[in-house]
Amino acid sequence: MKRKTIEDIQVAGKRVLVRVDFNVPLDGRQRITDETRITAALGTLKELLARGASLVLMSHLGRPDGKVAPAMSLKPVAERLAQHLGRPVDLAPDCVGQEVERLAAGLQPGQVLMLENLRFHPEEEANDPEFARRFAALGEVYVNDAFGTAHRAHASTEGVAHHLAVVASGRLMEQEVRYLKDVLQQPRRPLVAILGGAKVSGKIELIKHLLTKVDSLLIGGGMAYTFFKALGLEIGNSLLDAKQVETARQTLEQAKTRGVEFLLPVDCAVADRFATDAQTQVVDREQIPPGWQGMDIGPRTRRLFAERVGAAGAAIWNGPLGVCEMDPFVAGTREVAEALARATAERGTLSIIGGGDTAGAIAQLGLSAKMTHVSTGGGASLECLSGLVLPGVAVLEAKGG
C-alpha cells in the first residue's frame, strides 16, 4: 500500500511530531561515540524546518526499563543536534505532562523541542493507548523517521499514529523501506544475498524468505558450521546451533528444489582458540582439526564470493563473514565488501547492507559511502528483509490512502 511521505503533506505553520531514532552510544562521560543516527535524520528535519514547521522530536535511548535513569538522558543528543541544525534544541523535562504540553504549544515555526527519553515510562513499550494519545496532543502532524524502531509496536511508533489525521514517513524511513522491502518485489538480477553472523536460529525467517527471491545465497560466519554439520562434516570446536541442524538440512534441500545456488565456504581460517593471538591455519571445510574452531572464510571462498557479488545486479548483505572484530579474521568480510564496492561503482550493482553488526563492519572498513544503502536499523532491517510486518510501517501504509 502507498505510504505518504513528507512531500505529500502540508507542514507550514504546523507542529510536527517526529519519531526519530537517536539511540546513540555514549561513553562513560556521556559523550556521543557514534552520531550516525543523528546525521541520518538531518535531511528530514532540515526539510521540515525549511518548509515552516516547528518540531517536537521523540526518541528513546538505551534500556532504562521504564524508570528515570539520568545516564540515559537525551541531553547530549539535544546539544549535538543543535550544532548540526544551527539553532537551539530545547530538551523538555519529560516526554508527557502539562509542562511538556505547554512547551509544545508555545513553539513557533523553526523552533525545535526534544522530548526526554520515551522509555523512562513503561507505557511507551507497552503501547499504552492513553500514553499514545498524550503524545498526539503535542503535535498536529506525525512523521515517523525512526526505521530502527519500526519493528516494535510502541506508543511512539505505532499507537500515536492512530490519534492524528495526518501521518507520513520521513526521508530516512522511506529510503530504508524502499531498499529493504520494495526492492525485493522487482529485484535486479542476478539477486545475491550474503548471510553471516553467529546462529542459524536468528535468521530462519530471513533464509526462508530469501529462498523465494534470490538467485544465489552465500553463507559465512558462525552459522556456516551448522550447515557443515548438516552435511555430515566434522567442525571441531566451531560454533554450532545444535537445535537447527535439521533445519539447516531442510534448507539445503529447499534451495536445491527451488534451483537457488546455495554457496557454503569451501575453506576456512581456523584457530586453536578464540583469541586474537591464537594459532591459525587455513583448511578445507572437510579438514577442520579436532579442538580447532572456524573463525573466517578462507581465501578460495573469498574469491568465490567476490566473483558472485561482482556479477550481481543487486546484493543484500546481513551478517559479517567472520570474527571481524579481531584483526586476523577480518579478511573475508573485507575482501567481499571491497568486491561489492567495486561492483557498485563499476557495474551499478545495487548494494544493500543490513544494519547492526553488518553496518558496523562496513563502516570500520571505510566502505559505507561506497555502498548504495547502509541501513540504520539492526533488528528492523532483518525483519524487513524477512518479509515480516513492521508495525511502524504498517500503520503508515494503512493511513496512506
C-alpha positions, -999 to +999 in steps of 0.1 A: +000+000+000+011+036-006+028+055+022+025+092+024+059+109+026+067+144+038+063+155+002+026+147+004+018+168+035+014+204+044+036+214+073+039+253+072+029+267+105+022+232+119+037+215+149+052+183+135+057+154+159+087+134+146+097+100+158+135+098+153+160+071+163+186+089+184+195+057+203+232+066+200+261+051+220+275+072+248+308+068+267+311+069+305+312+108+303+280+110+283+298+119+251+284+105+218+308+080+203+288+074+170+264+100+157+254+082+125+217+080+136+217+118+143+231+127+109+208+102+091+178+122+104+191+156+094+176+155+059+141+151+072+144+176+100+160+203+079+134+200+052+105+202+076+121+233+092+127+249+058+090+244+050+079+264+080+072+237+106+081+236+143+093+202+155+086+181+185+111+152+185+106+119+202+133+092+208+144+066+232+180+060+244+192+027+259+172+005+281+161+022+312+133-003+318+106+022+324+124+042+350+142+075+350+179+070+345+199+103+343+228+085+325+203+078+296+191+114+293+188+128+258+206+160+269+239+153+250+219+144+219+199+176+220+231+196+223+248+178+194+217+181+172+216+219+179+251+221+164+240+202+133+209+223+128+225+256+137+196+265+160+186+258+197+171+224+205+154+227+239+151+195+259+118+190+277+119+178+313+098+147+304+080+133+273+045+138+287+028+161+312+014+197+315+048+214+313+057+194+281+023+203+266+029+240+274+064+240+258+050+223+227+020+246+224+044+276+225+066+266+196+070+290+167+079+280+131+115+270+130+118+261+167+127+226+179+117+208+211+131+174+220+112+152+245+131+134+272+138+097+268+105+079+260+115+047+278+116+064+311+079+054+311+069+017+309+038+028+289+060+035+258+070-001+252+035-013+263+020+008+235-005+022+261-034+039+242-037+068+267+001+074+266+000+074+228-029+099+229-008+122+252+019+122+226-006+130+198-017+161+218+018+176+213+016+179+175-007+184+145+011+161+121+030+129+128+061+119+109+079+086+116+116+087+105+128+060+130+132+029+109+154+013+136+123+010+159+097+003+132+096-034+141+083-025+175+046-016+182+053+010+208+033+041+217+056+064+197+060+042+167+025+027+162+000+039+187+003+076+182-004+074+145-040+063+152-046+096+170-036+121+143-053+126+109-021+134+090+008+108+092+037+103+069+071+086+066+103+107+068+131+107+042+152+081+061+122+058+067+112+059+031+147+052+019+151+023+042+117+007+033+123+013-004+156-006-004+149-033+022+113-041+013+103-028-020+135-038-038+127-075-033+094-071-052+111-064-085+148-071-080+176-066-103+191-099-115+210-118-106+200-111-070+226-123-045+222-125-007+251-127+017+243-140+051+267-143+081+266-138+118+265-163+146+234-185+146+210-200+121+181-197+146+181-159+144+178-159+106+154-188+098+127-164+086+152-144+066+166-175+049+131-189+041+120-156+026+152-151+006+150-186-009+118-174-027+136-143-041+173-147-047+194-164-074+223-171-051+227-173-013+262-171+001+266-183+037+295-174+060+301-165+096+294-188+126+262-200+110+281-218+083+293-245+107+257-256+115+253-262+077+286-281+077+272-303+104+241-309+083+263-321+055+279-346+079+312-327+083+333-325+114+336-289+127+359-292+157+351-266+183+334-243+158+301-226+167+272-250+164+235-241+166+227-277+176+189-274+176+190-261+140+210-289+123+178-305+109+165-271+098+198-264+080+195-298+062+160-290+051+171-255+039+197-271+017+170-294+002+147-264-003+174-245-021+181-274-044+144-279-051+140-242-060+171-240-081+188-215-058+226-215-058+234-221-021+271-215-015+289-225+017+325-219+024+349-243+007+377-234+030+381-218+064+405-199+086+406-218+118+422-211+152+432-232+182+413-208+205+391-178+203+417-151+207+435-125+186+469-142+192+457-177+186+475-201+163+457-201+129+457-221+097+436-224+065+420-257+058+394-272+035+360-274+051+363-312+053+395-309+073+388-288+104+411-303+131+396-316+163+398-288+190+401-260+164+373-236+155+363-218+124+369-180+126+366-168+090+361-179+054+392-190+036+410-174+006+393-197-020+359-189-005+367-152-005+374-154-043+343-174-049+320-150-030+338-120-046+330-134-080+293-138-072+289-103-058+310-088-086+285-101-112+253-093-092+226-070-103+217-065-067+233-078-035+218-078+000+242-084+030+233-093+065+259-105+090+297-105+090+315-134+073+340-140+102+350-128+136+358-094+120+363-076+153+396-095+156+421-083+130+434-117+120+398-127+110+386-097+091+399-107+056+367-125+045+344-096+053+369-071+039+375-088+006+339-095-002+329-059+009+357-045-014+344-066-043+308-053-037+320-017-035+338-022-069+307-037-085+286-008-072+310+017-087+318-001-120+286-020-128+259-001-109+252-031-087+226-022-061+244-029-028+222-030+003+238-035+037+217-046+067+221-026+099+236-036+132+269-056+131+270-056+093+267-018+090+293-016+118+318-038+100+313-019+067+319+014+085+350+000+102+364-009+068+357+026+055+333+014+028+299+027+038+299+056+013+307+032-015+275+011-010+241+020-024+224+018+010+236+011+045+206+005+069+204+023+103+182-005+117+195-038+131+165-059+141+143-038+118+164-044+087+164-081+095+127-083+099+120-062+068+142-084+047+125-114+061+092-102+047+077-097+082+052-069+090+068-039+107+041-022+128+057+012+124+055+009+086+021-009+085+003+019+103+017+044+078+006+023+049-029+018+065-034+055+067-016+064+035-046+063+012 
